Structure formats: structure tokens, C-alpha cells
Amino acid sequence: GVVGLRMSGGSIDAVVAMLAIWRAGAAYLPLDPAYPEERLRTMAAVASLVVSDGLVIEDGPARRPAGEPETAAGGTAHDGQDGQAQEPGGETAYVLHTSGSTGAPKGVVVEHAGLAERVRWMRAVYGLRPGDRVVQLAALGFDTHAEEIFPALAAGATVELLPGGGSALPELLARRPDVTVLDLPTAYFHHLVSMIDDVAWPGHLRLVILGGEQVRAGAVARWRERFGDRVRLVNTYGPTETTIIATAAELRGGDPRPPIGRPVRATTVKVLDAYGSPVPPGAPGELHVGGPGVARGYLGGPDPRFLSGPVGRVFRTGDRVRLRRDGQLEFLGRLDDQVKVRGFRIEPGEVEQCLLGHPDVREATVLARDGDLVAYVVPATKGSSPAVPATNGFLPAAHDRTAYDPTTHDPTTHDPTAHDPAAYVARRLPPYLVPTRWVVLDALPLTRNGKVDRRALPPPGPAVGGDVQPRTDAEELVADVWAEVLGAGGIGAFDDFFALGGHSLLAIRVAARLRALAGVDLPIRTLFDRRTVAELAVAVEEALAAEVAVLSDEQARSLLDREGS
């Protein structure tokens, strides 16, 4: 059977619940409380029980009345040698949902055998031991959480829980010099490296694991300049369907395009053309992954991406790669429209289908641009605009936006308006699937074949702030920092950081700039709690006042003398 796990992660209760569910012979299904209720109901359809915070247990949607025969929805196991096993049985470890191109999330059924193989490999190759302290950063709805928790527990290491997710990591690193292992989304790593001298890196740090998207060579070079060979940097690759990772590479620098490496133990990889034939080394092709780590399939029906191989299941990743001369794989992109935004795997079709359900939207297309998810919408009535200004590419007001942290998906939600497409999407999809930039068009550009010409879509304009100018020195400081970090102009006193396209990765940069310019250390979470320029300026003033309050008279006079000179 399946037990829903309605917890945000970062808690002892969540780890206890996962292990207890396994002990009872069931599989766990993460249900992020930050997700819209409609989404959670769809995801939880196969759950017989649901465990929530405080280890409260309730009946799930699939709970059968006493005496009723068991049905597939209740958790009947199928064979599944070629992806045909759509319902989890006793050998299932967990079910994770990924974005689906048809508009509905897809539940990936991952087995204990595949997870156990990955845990054995990670424990050995990462060199995990009882003295290690591994940070648990990822949300439970993403399989990186399994890489952070289970190998560490199996090795007798310590798992450092982080309830605040990525927004709380810089503060944790500053107070825990004994952290030894970090597992970071590549986009998050890029942001940390961009301010590498402002981060209090733990003195005992020995290993950083990356994954989620292509690593930038410049970031690796800067990391090596800072740490040399003291801290290992491991780049990993693997869709959820291959149980966390399928390949790995040690990044030592000097490579113009860092590779995704070689297959991990008990994993096979092949680079094939559109007809299923191997391509020559160096030629691009689709990556096929085999081995015990390949999931059983998706909930609800067979899928052609799961194939039967001579030694078990094979998964067609849809990723375009090439085999280099040194035997390592190089990632080249996708063969379909799937994109990665800040490390999140997104099917634009799912967002487009949701948008098309809005009564004021006639056409819509979604793509990734410069780290943002951009929605292009055509109003249902010519000349109208569905609450999205075409001039600046952003939503008009703060009250109808959802702020989110891409490592925890813990949003601060506000009452959405019925006519706002962003609010409409936010009520139906997880926060990371809600576009952060918007463009209204009279019509979508088309190719000769009548398909949307994505290359002809105009880039969204820069963010534009509100009408009320900053009124104090602190507000001017905050507005200037936001303008620098967001690439925005005319930021007003009551503008919302997240309505202007901000997210937790950019919040880290804001905090670093405020520290450099004003000498104040604000927790990253402050930007989520105080979202406007005016609110954050008050926090800056409070922090400065607190620092002044503890100064002695002599220190205060010395500070005034320096300011006067």
C-alpha cells in the first residue's frame, strides 16, 4: 500500500514517518503542504493513509471499507518488467510526482532494490562515515532528499535537518563549522559561488554534490580557486525515473563544459539515435539508462519511455548527450520541450494546459528564459488583457503573487483574484510551476507548419516598480540593492520582492549585498517575512539599532569620529 506523507521536510517526524512506513511494508508518497489542495488530492489518490505533522494519521482517499475486495487503486502489485506495473506493491520504496506534459502530474514508482543499490554506491563513493554531518536541504517531493538522508543513516553519520530549506542554509553554514557534506541544486551552487567570499563555508566541509542542470565551467573554476583540491566537487545526473542519479563525475576544473560523467555501479547507459541504434562516440543521441535503479513505471498506465531490455528495464531519458573521448558523457540538452528552471524539471505543457483553463486566456505558451519561467498569453477577447501588463512582463501587484523557496516550496500565499492568470495557476500547480514573468500578445507567432514559433517570441521587458518612491535612506538602500539584483528599475517603497521576479536564490544575494553595504546580517528568511522595500528597510534599521545598542560609549564615539572624518 501507499501512505501519504503530508509534511514539509526538515523535521525528525518526517524521517521517523518514512522509516515507520517502510517498517509497516508500505511505500511513502510525499505531499507538500505548500501545494494547492486540488493538486494534493490528485497526487494522494492511491494513498490508504496520510501522515501529517505531529505524526497524526488519517484515512487516505484509497482507504477501503471493511470487507471490500482489494482493487488496483488500493495498491495491488503488478509485474512491471517493461514499465507496465502502474500500482505500487510491497517492493515499492516511494512514489514521487513529476511534471506531466498532459497537464497532470506523473507518479514515479521507485523500488527498494533500486534505492538500496544507490545507497550502497553513495555510501562507498562519497566516503560517508560516522563522523560526517550531512545537510538535508531538499524538499521531500524531490528525490534528492533520499540521497541526503538514507546513505547518511546507513553509514551512521549525522543528518542535519534544515526546516527553512535553502533560505536557511547560509545561517546554518555560519553556525555549524562541522558540516562535512552538502548536496546542492546546481542553480543554488551557482548563486553561492557568485558570492563565494561572503559565505561562511564550514571548515570541515569535504564534499559538495551537485545535480539538476548543467554546471557552468566558470563556477567550477572559481570554486577551485577558493578551495583547491580540499573539497571534492561531484556532478551527478539522473531523472527521478532512474532513482536519484545514473551518472557522476568528479569536477576538477579546466573543462570548458563540465561532463555528467560515467554510469554509477550496476547502471548501464547507451547513446542511441531515433531508430534505437547506437551512435558513434562523439555523435549526439538520446541517453538510455538501464539497471536496477530504473523505476517500475508511472502510476496509472504504461509509458513508452520504459522499455524491456535484455537485463531488465530501460528508461528513455529524452536527454540529448554525447560520449566524449575520455569516456564521460556530456549533456547537450533536451529532445523535447521539457526545461529545467532553478533545478526543477518542468513540462511547459502542464503549465500551458492549466493556463488554457482560465476563462480570459485563449492561447498560451510557456518557456524558460534566463532562469525564469515565462508565460505568453493571448486574451480570449481581442484588446483585453487578463490582469497581466504587457509593458513590463511582470504581475501588477504584490497581493496576488505567491512567493516561494525552490528548495522547500514553502510559499507565502495571499488571496488571489479570480481574473489573474498567475493566481489561477498558483491555486492549481506547485509554486515552482507558476511563471514568474508574463507577456500578453495579440497572437502567438507561428511557423510555416502552424506550430508556435518559440524563437520569435519576444523577451519579457525589465521589471518596473510602483509609483511611491523610497522615502528614507534605508528604503533607498534596499531599493538600490533590489534594482541591482533583479535588474529592475524604478522600484517603489511598497513593491514586493517576489512580485518583481525574486526567489530564494536571489534573496541570498540581496542579503549579501546588504551585509556588504550596511554591515547588517539579516536572515534570508527575513525577505520572505518582509516582502516590500518599506518592510525590509525597517528590518535593516532594527538590525542597525540593535548593533548600536550594544556598543560602549567609547566604541560609539570612535564610530562617530570615523564617520566624521
C-alpha positions in Angstrom: 0.0 0.0 0.0 0.9 3.7 -0.1 0.9 6.1 2.8 0.8 9.8 2.1 3.4 12.0 3.9 1.9 15.4 4.3 5.0 17.1 5.7 7.3 19.9 4.6 10.5 18.0 5.5 13.3 19.2 7.7 11.8 17.6 10.7 12.6 14.5 12.8 8.9 13.5 12.5 9.3 13.3 8.7 12.3 10.9 8.9 10.6 8.8 11.6 7.4 8.6 9.4 9.3 7.4 6.3 11.1 4.7 8.2 7.9 3.6 10.0 6.0 3.4 6.7 8.7 1.1 5.4 8.7 -0.9 8.5 4.9 -1.5 8.0 5.6 -2.8 4.5 4.2 0.3 2.7 5.6 3.0 0.4 5.6 6.7 1.2 4.2 9.4 -1.0 5.4 12.9 -0.3 2.5 15.5 -0.2 4.0 19.0 0.1 1.6 21.1 2.3 2.5 24.1 0.2 0.9 22.6 -2.9 -2.7 23.5 -3.9 -5.3 21.3 -2.4 -6.5 20.2 -5.9 -3.0 19.1 -6.8 -2.7 17.2 -3.5 -6.0 15.4 -4.0 -4.8 14.2 -7.4 -1.5 13.0 -6.0 -2.9 11.3 -3.0 -5.5 9.2 -4.9 -3.6 6.0 -4.2 -2.9 6.7 -0.5 -4.7 4.5 2.0 -3.4 6.6 4.9 -2.0 10.1 5.3 0.5 11.1 8.0 0.8 14.8 8.8 2.9 16.9 11.2 2.9 15.6 14.7 2.6 12.1 13.3 -1.1 12.4 13.0 -2.6 9.6 10.9 -5.8 9.9 8.9 -7.6 7.8 6.3 -6.5 8.4 2.8 -8.6 8.5 -0.4 -7.8 4.9 -1.3 -8.9 3.5 2.1 -11.2 0.6 1.5 -14.3 -0.1 3.6 -14.0 -3.3 5.7 -14.6 -6.4 3.7 -14.3 -4.8 0.3 -12.1 -6.7 -2.2 -8.7 -5.0 -2.9 -8.5 -3.1 -6.1 -5.6 -1.7 -8.1 -6.2 1.7 -6.6 -5.6 0.2 -3.2 -2.1 -0.9 -4.0 -2.1 -4.2 -5.9 1.3 -5.1 -7.2 1.9 -5.9 -10.9 4.9 -7.4 -12.6 6.2 -4.3 -14.3 9.2 -5.7 -16.3 8.6 -3.1 -19.0 7.0 -0.2 -17.2 3.6 -1.9 -17.1 3.4 -2.0 -13.3 1.5 1.0 -12.5 0.4 0.4 -8.9 2.9 0.1 -6.0 3.3 -3.1 -4.2 5.4 -4.3 -1.2 8.7 -3.8 -3.0 8.0 -0.1 -3.6 10.0 2.4 -1.5 8.3 5.6 -2.5 6.2 7.4 -5.2 7.3 10.8 -6.4 5.4 13.0 -8.8 7.0 14.9 -11.6 5.6 17.5 -14.0 3.5 15.9 -16.8 3.2 17.2 -20.3 -0.5 16.3 -20.5 -1.4 18.6 -17.7 -1.4 16.1 -14.8 1.5 15.1 -12.6 3.0 11.7 -13.1 3.7 9.4 -10.2 7.0 7.6 -10.5 7.1 4.2 -8.6 10.6 3.6 -7.2 11.5 0.3 -5.8 13.6 -0.7 -2.7 16.1 -2.7 -4.8 17.0 0.4 -6.8 17.2 2.7 -3.8 19.3 0.2 -1.9 21.8 -0.1 -4.8 22.1 3.7 -4.9 22.6 3.9 -1.1 25.4 1.4 -1.2 27.1 3.3 -4.1 26.7 6.7 -2.4 27.9 5.4 1.0 31.1 4.0 -0.7 31.9 6.6 -3.3 31.0 9.6 -1.1 33.1 8.1 1.7 30.3 8.5 4.3 31.3 7.6 7.9 30.0 8.2 11.4 31.8 11.5 11.8 30.1 13.1 8.8 27.4 15.7 9.1 25.2 15.8 6.0 22.7 18.7 5.5 19.2 17.7 4.5 18.2 20.6 2.2 15.8 19.2 -0.4 12.0 19.1 -0.2 10.6 15.6 0.3 8.8 15.8 -3.1 12.2 15.7 -4.9 14.3 12.6 -4.8 17.5 14.4 -3.6 16.1 14.0 -0.1 16.7 10.3 -0.3 20.4 10.9 -1.3 20.8 13.2 1.8 19.0 11.0 4.3 19.4 7.3 3.7 23.1 6.9 2.8 24.0 9.0 5.9 21.8 7.0 8.2 23.2 3.7 6.7 26.7 5.0 7.4 26.0 6.1 11.0 26.5 9.8 10.0 24.5 12.7 11.3 21.7 14.2 9.2 21.5 18.0 9.8 17.8 18.9 9.3 17.1 22.3 7.8 13.4 23.2 8.2 13.9 26.5 6.4 15.4 24.8 3.3 17.7 26.8 1.0 16.8 30.2 2.6 18.2 29.0 5.9 21.4 27.4 4.6 23.8 30.4 4.8 23.0 30.8 8.5 23.4 27.1 9.1 26.8 27.1 7.5 27.9 30.0 9.6 27.0 28.3 12.9 27.9 24.7 12.0 31.6 24.5 11.0 31.4 20.7 11.5 29.2 20.3 8.4 31.1 17.9 6.0 28.7 17.2 3.1 26.4 19.4 1.1 24.0 18.2 -1.7 23.1 21.3 -3.7 20.9 22.1 -6.7 23.3 23.3 -9.4 21.5 26.6 -9.7 21.8 27.2 -5.9 25.5 26.3 -6.2 26.0 28.9 -8.9 24.4 31.6 -6.7 26.6 30.7 -3.7 29.7 30.7 -5.9 28.8 34.1 -7.2 29.3 35.4 -3.6 31.8 32.8 -2.5 33.7 35.2 -0.3 30.6 36.2 1.6 29.6 32.7 2.6 30.8 31.3 5.8 31.9 27.9 4.4 32.4 25.3 7.2 36.0 24.5 8.0 35.3 20.7 7.9 33.5 20.7 4.5 35.0 18.0 2.4 32.3 17.1 -0.3 29.8 19.0 -2.3 27.4 17.1 -4.6 25.7 18.9 -7.5 22.7 17.9 -9.6 19.8 19.3 -11.5 21.2 21.1 -14.6 24.4 21.9 -16.5 27.2 23.1 -14.3 29.0 26.3 -15.5 32.7 26.0 -16.1 33.3 29.4 -14.6 31.7 28.4 -11.3 33.9 25.3 -11.1 37.0 27.4 -11.8 36.1 29.9 -9.1 35.4 27.1 -6.7 38.8 25.6 -7.3 40.5 28.9 -6.9 38.9 29.2 -3.5 39.2 25.7 -2.2 41.8 24.0 -4.4 41.5 20.2 -4.1 40.5 20.3 -0.4 36.7 20.0 -1.1 35.5 17.4 -3.6 33.0 18.5 -6.2 30.9 15.8 -7.7 28.5 16.4 -10.5 25.6 14.0 -10.7 22.9 13.3 -13.3 19.7 11.3 -13.2 16.0 11.7 -13.7 13.6 10.6 -10.9 12.8 7.6 -13.1 16.4 6.3 -12.6 16.4 6.5 -8.7 18.1 9.8 -7.9 21.2 9.5 -10.1 22.5 7.5 -13.0 25.9 9.0 -13.7 28.5 11.0 -11.8 31.7 13.0 -12.5 34.5 14.4 -10.3 34.9 18.1 -11.3 38.5 19.2 -11.0 38.3 22.3 -13.3 39.7 23.1 -16.6 36.9 21.6 -18.6 35.1 24.1 -20.9 31.8 22.1 -20.5 31.8 20.0 -17.3 30.6 16.5 -18.0 27.9 14.4 -16.3 30.4 11.6 -16.0 30.2 7.8 -16.2 27.4 5.4 -15.1 27.3 4.6 -11.4 27.6 1.0 -10.2 25.0 -1.5 -11.6 23.9 1.0 -14.2 24.1 0.8 -18.0 24.0 3.7 -20.4 23.6 3.8 -24.2 23.5 6.7 -26.6 21.1 5.9 -29.4 19.6 7.5 -32.4 15.9 8.0 -33.2 15.8 4.4 -34.5 17.3 2.8 -31.4 20.7 2.2 -32.9 24.0 3.2 -31.2 25.6 6.4 -32.4 29.4 6.7 -32.9 31.4 8.2 -30.0 31.2 11.9 -30.1 27.9 12.0 -32.0 24.8 13.3 -30.2 22.0 10.9 -29.4 19.4 10.1 -26.7 20.6 8.7 -23.4 19.0 5.3 -22.4 19.6 4.2 -18.8 19.3 0.6 -17.6 19.8 -1.3 -14.3 18.0 -1.9 -11.0 17.7 1.8 -10.4 15.2 2.2 -13.2 11.8 2.8 -11.7 8.9 0.3 -12.2 7.0 2.9 -14.2 4.3 5.6 -13.7 1.1 5.3 -11.8 -1.9 4.9 -14.0 -0.7 3.3 -17.2 2.2 2.1 -19.3 4.6 4.6 -20.9 6.7 4.1 -24.0 9.7 5.6 -22.2 10.0 2.5 -20.1 11.4 -0.4 -22.2 12.3 -4.0 -21.7 16.0 -4.7 -22.0 18.0 -7.9 -22.0 18.8 -7.5 -18.3 15.8 -5.6 -17.1 14.1 -2.3 -17.6 15.5 0.6 -19.6 14.4 4.2 -19.4 14.5 6.6 -22.4 15.5 9.9 -20.7 14.7 12.2 -23.5 18.1 13.9 -22.8 20.5 14.6 -25.7 24.1 13.6 -24.8 27.3 12.6 -26.5 30.1 10.2 -25.4 33.4 12.1 -25.2 36.8 10.6 -26.0 37.6 10.3 -22.3 34.6 8.0 -21.8 32.5 10.6 -20.0 29.0 11.8 -21.1 28.3 15.4 -22.0 24.8 16.8 -21.6 23.6 18.7 -24.7 20.0 19.5 -23.9 16.5 18.0 -24.3 14.9 16.3 -27.3 11.5 17.6 -26.3 10.1 20.8 -24.7 11.0 19.8 -21.1 13.0 22.5 -19.3 14.9 23.0 -16.1 14.4 26.2 -14.1 16.4 26.6 -11.0 16.9 22.9 -10.9 13.2 22.0 -11.2 12.1 19.7 -14.0 9.2 21.4 -15.8 6.9 20.3 -18.6 5.8 23.5 -20.2 2.7 21.7 -21.5 1.4 21.2 -18.0 1.5 24.9 -17.3 0.0 25.7 -20.7 -2.9 23.3 -20.1 -3.6 24.9 -16.8 -3.5 28.4 -18.3 -5.9 27.4 -21.1 -8.4 26.6 -18.4 -8.6 30.3 -17.5 -11.7 31.9 -19.0 -9.7 35.0 -20.1 -6.9 33.1 -21.9 -7.4 32.0 -25.5 -3.9 30.8 -26.2 -0.8 30.3 -24.1 2.7 29.0 -24.3 5.4 28.7 -21.7 9.2 28.6 -22.0 12.3 29.1 -19.9 14.4 32.3 -20.3 17.4 33.3 -18.3 16.4 31.3 -15.3 12.8 32.4 -15.3 9.6 30.6 -16.4 7.9 32.9 -18.8 4.2 32.7 -19.8 3.0 34.2 -23.1 -0.8 34.6 -23.2 -3.3 35.7 -25.8 -6.5 37.2 -24.3 -9.8 35.5 -25.1 -11.2 38.8 -26.2 -9.2 40.9 -28.6 -7.9 44.1 -27.0 -8.4 42.8 -23.5 -5.7 41.9 -21.0 -6.2 39.2 -18.4 -4.7 41.2 -15.5 -1.2 40.8 -16.9 0.6 44.0 -18.1 2.4 43.6 -21.4 4.6 46.5 -20.8 6.9 45.1 -18.1 6.4 41.4 -18.2 5.5 41.1 -14.5 2.4 40.9 -12.5 1.0 44.3 -11.5 0.7 44.0 -7.7 2.1 42.1 -4.7 -1.2 40.9 -3.3 -1.8 38.3 -5.9 1.6 36.7 -6.1 3.0 33.6 -4.4 6.5 33.8 -3.0 8.3 30.5 -2.9 11.6 28.9 -1.9 12.7 26.5 -4.6 14.2 24.1 -2.1 11.2 23.8 0.2 8.3 25.2 -1.8 7.1 26.9 1.4 5.1 29.7 -0.1 3.5 32.8 1.5 0.1 32.8 -0.1 -2.2 35.7 -0.5 -5.8 35.9 -1.5 -5.7 35.6 -5.3 -8.1 37.4 -7.6 -10.3 35.4 -10.0 -9.1 37.2 -13.1 -5.4 37.0 -12.6 -3.8 34.1 -14.5 -0.9 33.8 -12.1 -3.3 33.4 -9.1 -5.3 30.9 -11.2 -2.2 28.8 -11.8 -0.9 29.2 -8.2 -4.2 27.6 -6.9 -3.7 24.6 -9.2 0.0 23.9 -9.6 3.0 23.8 -7.2 4.8 27.1 -6.7 7.8 26.2 -8.9 5.4 25.7 -11.9 4.0 29.2 -11.6 5.6 31.5 -14.2 7.4 34.5 -12.7 7.3 36.6 -15.9 4.3 37.3 -18.2 3.8 38.7 -21.6 0.5 39.5 -23.3 0.4 39.1 -27.1 -2.3 39.7 -29.7 -1.4 36.3 -31.2 1.3 33.7 -30.8 3.9 33.7 -33.7 3.6 30.6 -35.9 6.0 28.7 -38.1 5.0 27.7 -41.7 3.7 24.4 -40.3 1.4 26.2 -38.0 3.3 25.4 -34.8 4.2 28.1 -32.2 7.5 29.7 -33.2 9.2 29.9 -29.9 12.3 31.6 -31.3 10.0 34.5 -32.4 8.6 35.1 -29.0 9.7 38.5 -27.6 11.7 38.6 -24.4 9.8 40.0 -21.4 10.7 43.6 -20.5 12.6 44.5 -17.3 10.7 44.7 -14.1 9.1 48.1 -13.3 8.4 49.2 -9.8 5.5 51.2 -8.3 4.7 54.8 -8.0 5.7 55.5 -4.4 9.4 56.4 -4.3 11.6 55.3 -1.4 11.2 57.8 1.4 14.1 57.1 3.8 17.8 56.3 3.5 17.1 52.7 4.4 14.4 52.3 1.8 16.7 53.9 -0.8 19.4 51.4 0.2 17.0 48.4 -0.1 15.6 49.7 -3.4 19.1 50.1 -4.9 20.1 46.6 -3.9 16.9 45.1 -5.4 17.4 47.0 -8.6 21.0 45.6 -8.8 20.0 42.0 -8.1 16.7 41.9 -10.1 17.9 44.1 -13.0 14.8 46.2 -12.3 14.2 49.9 -12.5 12.0 52.4 -10.6 11.5 50.2 -7.6 9.0 51.8 -5.2 8.6 51.7 -1.4 5.7 49.2 -1.5 6.9 46.9 -4.3 7.1 43.2 -3.4 10.4 41.4 -4.0 8.7 38.2 -5.3 6.2 40.1 -7.5 9.2 41.5 -9.3 10.6 38.1 -10.0 12.6 37.4 -6.9 13.1 34.0 -5.4 15.2 32.5 -2.6 18.4 32.3 -4.7 18.2 36.0 -5.4 17.3 36.6 -1.8 20.7 35.2 -0.8 22.3 37.8 -3.0 20.2 40.6 -1.5 21.3 39.6 2.0 24.9 39.5 0.9 24.8 43.0 -0.6 23.1 44.5 2.4 25.8 42.9 4.6 28.5 44.4 2.4 26.9 47.9 2.1 25.4 48.3 5.6 27.2 45.8 7.7 23.9 44.1 8.8 23.4 40.4 8.9 19.7 39.6 8.1 18.5 36.0 8.0 17.4 35.1 4.4 14.0 34.3 5.8 13.5 38.0 6.6 13.0 38.6 2.9 10.1 36.2 2.9 8.6 37.7 6.0 9.1 41.3 5.0 8.5 41.3 1.3 8.3 45.0 0.4 11.0 47.7 0.3 9.4 49.5 3.2 9.1 46.4 5.4 12.7 45.2 4.7 14.0 48.8 5.3 12.5 48.6 8.8 14.3 45.3 9.4 17.6 46.9 8.3 17.0 49.8 10.7 16.1 47.5 13.5 19.3 45.4 12.9 21.4 48.6 12.9 19.8 49.9 16.0 20.4 46.5 17.8 24.1 46.7 16.9 24.4 50.3 18.1 22.6 49.4 21.4 25.4 47.0 22.5 28.2 49.5 21.8 30.0 51.0 24.7 30.3 54.8 24.9 33.9 54.6 23.8 33.0 52.4 20.8 30.2 54.8 19.8 32.5 57.9 20.0 35.1 56.1 17.9 32.5 55.2 15.3 31.2 58.8 15.1 34.8 60.1 14.8 35.4 57.7 11.8 32.1 58.8 10.2 33.0 62.5 10.7 36.4 62.1 9.1 
